[in-house]
Amino acid sequence: MRPYELMIIHRPELAEEDVRSAVGDLEKAIAESGSVTSTDFWGKRRFAYEIDHINEGYYSVVDFEGDIELLSRLDRALSLSDAVIRHKILRLDDA
């Protein structure tokens, strides 16, 4: 399994508790076939530029280890979620 970093931006209309529970559900989904190494909730931040007429959102960063099938499932689920504005998965160096 390789290490990855996932950054998620949730919609600002959501309550902070709902965003935290969504990140917790995501951690459980990752733990089924991988392992979560750390989670960092940044809270509500203003964007550098407008995205779909939205100026702010809740940022979360999840570091995890997993395989390519896990990445495909995560990418698909986050792309279909109405609560997620943007997400990005990066592979970390093995060093």
C-alpha positions in Angstrom: 0.0 0.0 0.0 1.2 3.5 -0.8 0.7 6.7 1.2 -1.7 9.4 -0.1 -3.1 12.7 1.0 -6.7 13.7 0.4 -7.9 17.3 0.6 -11.6 17.9 0.6 -13.6 21.2 0.5 -17.2 20.9 1.8 -19.9 23.4 1.1 -20.2 26.3 3.6 -23.9 25.9 4.1 -23.3 22.7 6.1 -23.0 22.8 9.9 -19.5 22.1 11.1 -20.7 19.0 13.0 -22.1 17.6 9.7 -18.8 18.1 8.0 -16.9 16.5 10.8 -19.2 13.5 10.7 -18.8 13.2 6.9 -15.0 13.2 7.3 -15.5 10.5 10.0 -17.6 8.4 7.7 -14.9 8.8 5.0 -12.2 7.6 7.5 -14.3 4.5 8.2 -14.6 3.8 4.5 -10.9 4.2 4.0 -10.2 1.9 7.0 -12.2 -1.0 5.4 -9.4 -1.6 2.8 -6.6 0.8 3.9 -5.5 2.7 7.0 -5.8 6.4 8.0 -2.6 7.8 9.3 -3.8 11.3 10.3 -6.7 13.8 9.8 -6.5 17.5 10.0 -9.7 19.6 10.0 -8.9 23.2 9.0 -12.4 24.6 9.4 -14.1 27.2 7.2 -11.7 29.2 5.0 -12.1 31.8 2.3 -11.2 30.8 -1.2 -8.5 32.6 -3.2 -11.0 32.7 -6.1 -14.7 31.9 -6.5 -15.7 28.3 -7.3 -19.2 27.9 -8.8 -20.3 31.3 -7.2 -19.1 30.1 -3.7 -16.5 32.1 -1.8 -15.7 29.8 1.2 -15.8 26.2 2.4 -14.7 23.7 5.0 -11.3 22.2 4.4 -10.1 18.8 5.6 -6.9 16.9 4.9 -6.8 13.1 5.4 -3.5 11.2 5.1 -4.0 7.5 4.5 -2.4 4.3 3.0 -4.3 2.3 0.4 -4.3 0.7 -3.0 -5.5 1.9 -6.4 -9.0 0.3 -6.0 -9.5 2.4 -2.9 -8.5 5.6 -4.8 -11.0 4.8 -7.5 -13.8 4.3 -5.0 -13.0 7.5 -3.1 -12.7 9.6 -6.2 -16.0 8.4 -7.5 -17.8 8.8 -4.2 -16.4 12.3 -3.6 -17.2 13.4 -7.2 -20.8 12.3 -6.8 -21.3 13.9 -3.4 -23.3 17.2 -3.4 -21.7 18.2 -0.1 -18.2 18.3 -1.7 -17.1 21.3 -3.8 -13.6 20.0 -4.6 -11.3 17.1 -3.7 -7.8 16.2 -4.6 -5.8 13.0 -4.0 -2.0 13.2 -4.0 0.4 10.3 -3.8 3.1 11.1 -1.2 6.7 10.1 -1.6 7.7 6.8 -0.2 10.9 8.3 1.4 
